[in-house]
């Protein structure tokens, strides 16, 4: 089997006390199983020229990380990736702050990645590049003469061309994806949006099935919804609920039902909207006052960016307003925590919760939703309240699906979740759990790698797979 080389902006180096974002959660088990090389940014911005590539070997995996120069980090990560691409890919044109300087920094850092990666690359390696930070990486490698199989998977949503074309210089960036052999998306909607962009904006000829011609190569397009380690996470949750930490949290609730939300502090997560909905719930269903506590765990992220400071302020204000209006000396309705928690602690808390609130305004997949389902006790499960705009809604169709822009609708769903009879909770949970077992993280990686390593047009089986899991 060819060596697998994974490239992503963040690298889950094992000995770092890593905060695990969705991407790291997805890649780590895949690489541990197959072995290979994981290449990317170290997380450090250097004052001067970055030092040499740092190599760490662990189990079957080689981790290779590079520092970025401060100005590169500013223009590439804080600038183009997270102030332009992130908002646009999440349908937030209003928040995009485009500058040509940041775009230049983005291409420069992709070149730098290619330069440092090629020293480690062997001709028969299969390369799997992840996410919106590295769209032009295949082109940078091809320009340097590398003919490896290269796949690209985008973890975030891919908006319709009507939104994407508002990005200045989109015609420089998006068609460069044609240098990959396979481009993977989270949902069929994302893949269809991309296909429409290719057809409308690039006029590239279609190949057979889901593929198009780019120069002398056929580029495949596929749908690969990221899964979680369903069974392993369920086992972790069974153990974690007995931990001292979870017992202490449960004890502090004095028998009240718990609603849980876990999200990075990001405007795409719909936190102010969710809090407005909780406020509406306390207003419209006063019988629940004093009987339920909503725990929202929200580690800060991308703190160097203004929009993230703004959302932090908005959420803080909402928390203060709600607790001020409804709280009692003996009851705090909303507990808001910025501290990151371990996966074990979260697994136990999910299992202890009566409802999980996952209501992003737009999300590629949302692995919190899937881990919440995996963590439940199948004999007495909590209820997932899930935004219809999260990729996970395509698989977790038995959740209570809500529109996060409709606070009254979300308030009704909270009431319904808390009051739901055991039989209905079990049915909904079983349907979601079955889906997450059928498409766990192993399936995701195997399907992507299978398609990348197979000859073009061998077919994409996602639609059939989903239909089979629903039966
Ligand atoms: O795909 C989105 C993602 O890259 C995930 O890995 C993670 O949820 C988040 O963004 C992490 O963001 P950052 O690397 O900017 O902290």
Boltz pocket constraint, residues with backbone or C-beta under 6 A from the ligand:
constraints:
  - pocket:
      binder: B
      contacts: [[A, 10], [A, 21], [A, 22], [A, 23], [A, 24], [A, 131], [A, 155], [A, 156], [A, 301], [A, 302], [A, 364]]
      max_distance: 6.0
